[in-house]
Amino acid sequence: MSTMFTYTVYIATGKQEFAGTIDYVYLTLVGTERCSDRTLLDKSFFDRFARGSVMSFDVSVKETLGHIVLVKFEKKKLLFNDQWYCRNINVTSPSGDCFDFPCYRWIGNEKEVVLQEGMARLPQDDQTSLLKEHRRSELQSRQQLFRWKEWRPGFPMSIDANSGTDLYLDIKFDVAKTVDFDLNYLKAIENLGLNKLISLFQSSWMDIADFGKIFLNIKNPVSEYVMQNWNEDFMFGYQFLNGCNPVMISKCMNLPDKFAVTQEMVQGSLDRGLTLQKELKAGNIYIADYAILEGVQANATDPNTQQYLAAPFCLLYKNSQNEIIPIAIQLSRQSTAGEGNTVFLPNDNQYDWMLAKMWVKSSDFNVHQLVTHLLRTHLISEVFAIAMYRQLAAVHPVYKLLIPHVHFTIAINTAARENLICESGLFDKANSTGGTAIVEVVQKAMKTLTYKSLCFPEAMKARGVEDLPNYYYRDDGMMVWEAMKSFVSDVVKIYYGSDETVQEDKEIQAFVKDVCFGMKNCPKNCEFPDSLKTREQLVEFLTVVIFTASAQHAAVNFGQYDWFAWVPNSPSTMRKPPPTQKGQVDMKYIMESLPDRGRSCWHLGAVWALSRFQDNELFLGEYPDMYFTEQPVMEAIENFRKKLAEVTNIIKSRNKNLKVPYCYLSPDQIPNSVAI
């Protein structure tokens, strides 16, 4: 009687809803010497691959297989198409050797799924023709599933899918996380008690205090602080540093040609007794410039309501108390010499100044939504995700590093294109940049987008804001960036012994080249690299990918409800043209300018829904899926967590002394990926 050798196979099923399956699963073990027969992994009907289970099976062979390098399995339906989430497969050989095969995928009725043994390897590390062929075949298959498409001319490239149902099973939302923007917004409106007001869609509010009627169910300290202080100049200025769009403020060394502000106009606001020119030279003058909105056609999708856009200049002053306050606002850009442009000032009558600030905040809101948030986190992260899936094999260490940071990004963006920013989408309901303006603004923003602007320290230098006091977005962002860069550097050093190793890695070179293709509508001098020469360049590139998807998105997304819920502080649209002269505005004109009841409700529902953390959210440094199996990486992850915990503690300690805590870049509140 011949001796049989037994391999024990452990298969872990995910804990998500509907992760289990009763389908038939067949498995083949592929070793360096030979393969096992295709084996049906059979258990009793009710015991088969239950949710959260770890099942063990014996695979018997007449001769040992050698080092197990691949596991092949296929699922065949028993009664109906029953998707199954396989976490990982472990194989123990007759001699006691263990082999890990990370999966972490939804399995449909595919012909065959092949997993490579879990140790991360660069393409040049695969010596055998079997592994080289598997790697080539895997990427070829992925490139057919993840195809580029230009959704709108001038946009970053996106996934070739018209709806969520077209997406590859593995990147669709889980059953537990379906994102229906219509339902989410309606649920938000219901939760906030706004149902009755939505029926009064076109009617204006009577007075600023009326906006308090939609604050009835809000128990939010930041929103309430905004409601009480929104019209104060210090609060207006503070939001350029630590509000929801903290990227618009730049140091001003020379006034723009079209800005008609003069020394005489602002002299009363400069509390150091210096001239405007001297304050400019001293570095105390800052500017927020909304040039990107110049000439953009406002939302015209509603024939019953005219909507307006402006492209303001807002001059800001760092006063002797280190506050940032507005000292001049210009809403029009009529000529290069600045003639014919009215400059509104803090000592104008209260309604002129109030409305001028509202116009700046409305412009800021719309630039935030389309440029800071949509383009510079969502759409760019999708480019990184698609390029990763197309060019990096599952055993590539960079694939393992990045996959937690692209989770659900393609799915959320597909849902947004389907329902939110499409023609007649939800974005049109409340925002003055709805309709054709969506495309126009993103196209204009793409023309100035550069790779270096995604590198956080470089972005701070470019805007000249390294020494701005009380700029918590910058301070916290720098700490997170450095912790992240240190972690990425640790991982890169484990797998890349030299700069030459980076140059020889065909997959990583193809990845950065594909990112370059995805961003092909950027200007020629955008500096997106099409190849990487050094480990240092690779570390920076990967830090950009992870920071954009996690920290930057958190900074500009999760504060929307805090800062935008009080409508007069951030009007989503304006229904009267911007004033061209002083002394012609009263409270009636302001109320007729601000969003009507219906648009206010849609706006509030939107910012509430977009600011929610997801159920089972995974935050920065939380990697429950064990894509990496090597001890040195486990240690690098542990060091990363320790550094993030230190940053969290520093931020918590500082926030105890602040009237308005800044939490958006606290690592314990930064989700891993763009998923909402």
Secondary structure, DSSP 8 states (H G I E B T S, - for coil): ----EEEEEEEEE--STT----SEEEEEEEESS-B---EE----GGGTT-TT-EEEEEEEESS---SEEEEEEEEE-SSS---EEEEEEEEE-TTS-EEEEEEEEEE-S-S-EEEE-SS---GGG--SHHHHHHHHHHHHHHHHHS-EE-SSTTS--EES-SSGGGS-GGGS--TT----HHHHHHHHHHHTT-HHHHTTTT---SSGGGGGGGGTT---HHHHHHHHHTTSHHHHHHHHHHSS-TT-EEE-SS--TT----HHHHGGG-TTS--HHHHHHHT-EEEEE-GGGTT-------TT---B----EEEEEE-TTS-EEEEEEE-----TT-TT--EE-TTS-HHHHHHHHHHHHHHHHHHIIIIIIIIIIIIHHHHHHHHHHHH--TTSHHHHHHGGGSTTHHHHHHHHHHHTSSTT-GGGGT-TT-THHHHHHHHHHHTT--SGGGSHHHHHHHHT-TT-TT-HHHHHHHHHHHHHHHHHHHHHHHH-SSHHHHHH-HHHHHHHHHHHHHTTTS-TT----SS--SHHHHHHHHHHHHHIIIIIHHHHHTTHHHHHSSGGGS-S-BSS---SSTT---HHHHHHHS--HHHHHHHHHHHHHHT---TT--BTT---S-----HHHHHHHHHHHHHHHHHHHHHHHHHTT-SS---TT-GGG-BSS---
